[in-house]
Amino acid sequence: MSVAFRRESDDEHMEPKFELPIPPGPNWVTARGLRLTQEQVAALEAVVTDGMTEEEAKKHKRLLRYWRTRLATVELRPVADGEAVTFGTRVTYRLNRQEKTVAIVGDDEADPHDGRISFSAPLARAMMDAEAGEAVDFAGKDGAIEIVAIAVVDEA
């Protein structure tokens, strides 16, 4: 019989499962970020995979590998002084006449809905090294962001 007429299993057409992507660049963390990473690894290591399906177990192991890699590569950054926008600062800024506050943290700690953005985010990169009262360029606009206030990130 011709190969063209044979029935192929569904497994042959499944997408391959790749490792979770590691963000490029250094793995900077705040003290809070280090604690959260350690807690994530501990929680994943405590999970018993015996009752899981093969697919669930593979997903769990992939996630555990990601977090172990992230823990092995952490670079705990010193506490910021709050004089200028740097990693570990909380920045209040004005953009398009709206005032907002964000904390600049590590990639794995970032949660924009909670006001925490990654140091590698375009907004954070635009504000880096600026001081309160300065206007910085953003999205191709000169002086688009006005830095209102800078404080050290609360580690809680």
N, C-alpha and C positions, 0 to 999 in steps of 0.2 A: 504494500500500500504506500502511496506517496506521502511524504512528510507533510504536504500541504493539507491533507485531510485528517491528520491526527488531532486529537483533543489535547490541548495543553492545559496543565494545571494552573490554577490561579496564582500559585506561589511564583511561577516563572515570570509573572508580570508585576510583582510587587517592587516598589521602590526600595533601593538598598538603604539601610539605616547607617548613617554616618555618626561620627563622634560629635558631641555638641561643640559648636565653634567657640574657641577661646578668643576673647577680644585681643586685638593687636596692641602692642606696647606694654609698658610696665603694669604690674598688678598692684597698684597703690591702694592702700586701705587706711581708714581711720581706725582708732581703737575699737569703735563700734563695729566696723566692717570686719575686723579680725575676729571679734567675738561671734558675729553672725555666721561667718564662714566655718569656724570651729564647731558651732552648734549644728550647722547643716550637715557636716561630715559625721558628727556623732549620731545624729538622728538617722541618717541613711545607713550607717554601720549597724545600728540597733535593729533594723528591719530584718525579719526572718523571711527569706524568699522561698521557703519550702512549699507553701501553699499557692504560690503564684503560677500563672501560666508561663510558658516558655517566653512568650513575647513580653509579658510584664517583668519577668526576671531580667531579660536583656535590657529593657528600658531602665530598670533600677540600677543595674550594674553600670550602664552608660552614664547615668546621672552621678553615681558615686565616683566614677573615674574623673568626671569633670570637676567635682568639688574637691577631690583629693589633689588634683593638679593645681587648682586655684589656691588651696591651702599651702601647698609646697612652694608656690611662687610668690606668696604675699610679700609686699614691701611696706612695712608699717611706717607711715610718714610721721615726722614730728608734728606736734601741735602747732598750728599756725599762730602768728602773733596778732593778726587782725588789723594790721596796718594797711595791707593791700590785698586785693583779691588773689588768693592762692588756693591750693588744695586744702580742704578742711575749714574753709570759711563759709559763713552764711552771709549772702549778699542780698541787699534790698536794692532793686534797680527800677528805673522807669523806662518803659519802651512803649511807644505809641500812646502816650499819655496815661498808661496804666502802670501802677506800681505793684511789683511782685517781689517775693523773697524766695530764694533758693539756696540750698546748701550744696557745695561742690564736694563730691565724694567719689569713691571708687566705682568701677563698672558694675560689680555685683551688688553693691549697696544702693545703687541709683534706683529711684522710684519717683518719676516726675509727678505722679498724683499725690505723693507725700511731700513734694517740694525738695527732692534730692535728685540732682542731676550729675551725670558722670563728668569727670574732669576732661574727658575727651569729646564731650558734646560741643557742637559749634558755638552755642551760647556761652558755655564756660570758657572755651578757648578765646573768645572775643573779649571777655572781661578780665582775663588773667593779667596780673600785675597792675591793674588800675587801682586808683585810690578814690576814696569818697569825694564826691564833687566833680569827678572827671567824666567826660563824655567819650565813649569809644565807638568805633565803627562796627556795624553789624549788617549782614545780608546786603552788602554793597552800598549801604547808606552811611555817609559821614556823620559821626556823632549821634547815631541812632539810639544808643543806650546811655543813660545817665546813671552813674553809680551813686546811690543815695546814702547807704550805710553798709558797713562791713563789721562782722562779729565772728568770733570763733564758734565753730559748730559745737552744739551741745552733744556730748557723747552718750547720752542716755538712750 
